[in-house]
Amino acid sequence: MDNRQVADKIIEAIDSSGRHYRDSLPMIASENILSPLVRRACDSDLHGRYAEGLPGKRYYQGCDDFDTIEEMGISSAKRVFNCRFANIQSTSGTNSNMGALKSLTKPGDKITAVSTADGGHISHARMGAVGVRGLDLVTYPWDEDRMEPDIDAASEMIRSEEPALALFGQSVFLFPTPLEELADVAHEVGAKVMYDAAHVLGLVAGGQFQDPLKEGADVMTGSSHKTFPGPQGGFVLSDSEDEKLHRRLNSGIFPGVCSSYHLHHVAGKTVALSEFEEFGESYSRDIVKNAKALGASLAAEGFDVLAEERGFTASHQVVTRHGEIDSGAGRYAAAKLEEAGIITNMNMLPGDTKALAPSGLRLGTPELTRVGMGVDDMQDVARFFARALLEDEAPSSVKADVAEFKGDFQSVHYCFEPGSAYPGLQ
Ligand SMILES: Cc1ncc(COP(=O)(O)O)c(C=O)c1O
């Protein structure tokens, strides 16, 4: 293959991936799609530009228009997240965490966080950002039935460990963290409190989850592309009045972990923030309603859905168990579902120890909601799961029906100019 053929092949694979998602049920909880206006912002000349520093204090010429964009984005983020400080430069949730960890800790400090086995994120672990910063990690005792830190045991642990930073938030995130209680204990021992809202940021901003910055978190980080429906990127937010902390948080991002910071995505985030001010409350409410309906419909079909006694979920996620601990049943189920046109991810559940052979699946409703599905449609979605996994129907016949069903859901909702959710594909 010559170089031109390689380039053509790549474009072909991009389109093929687009068609795969267009014709499937995309249910990965961390994914979302762009509105037409956000897509336009991201596909702009800003893609090739540089702007180190903050609006009005740049190291490069040519930033006047971009200064207007970033200033408006910061103001809008402060309104959307109801807080005094916003940095909208970071290029992902992990990048936000790295910047915040740099601002709030020094190497060798102790940090408490949720373990990855209990649903914590790899950036909270030694193998990720916590290790990169050289922090000493202790993980919270976990309440498996409630899928949250065990309040009494975690309080005792924070009192005895006296960390410099208490970090909360998860990747498997079904219910709000008991933050008020735990943040009080952390502050008693002089720790700062950080809440990683990567997954639930849109639900927090839409008033459908918890409000960490009002419940004791000094700093909240998040991704801008999960339940918050913007382009790939991140936020660092705080409601503190301490301007020294604001300066430290800004410098944690630049020069801490970014030089240039993807101006086109900052512009996209800014448009997404405006759309969120208009449509975010109803979008986030519908995401959670759909997740609850999906949990109930899957349970009615005979699936083992976690946390039934708590109503399955209070977020955008639903978690299902498909076999014994460490059996790899989650991996098998995810592969089979993809053959049937349903895109999910395997996930470790409490007790699992093998990340590549877990027993569960994590499902999300942000994208299905964004293309216009409602609670009644969740019953149809659960039926497709049952046909593929419980009734052992040939995946190709389920896939054909999934594609026909999905044909009615091809437009992005909750935005200023609704348009094709999967544009430009033949
Ligand atoms: C809790 C948590 N924090 C951080 C991240 C990382 O976000 P990103 O993929 O934007 O780097 C994730 C990703 O899913 C997450 O679940």
Residues whose N, C-alpha, C, O or C-beta is under 5 A from the ligand:
A	BS01	LIG	S30 S92 G93 T94 N95 H121 G169 Q170 S171 D196 A198 H199 S223 G233
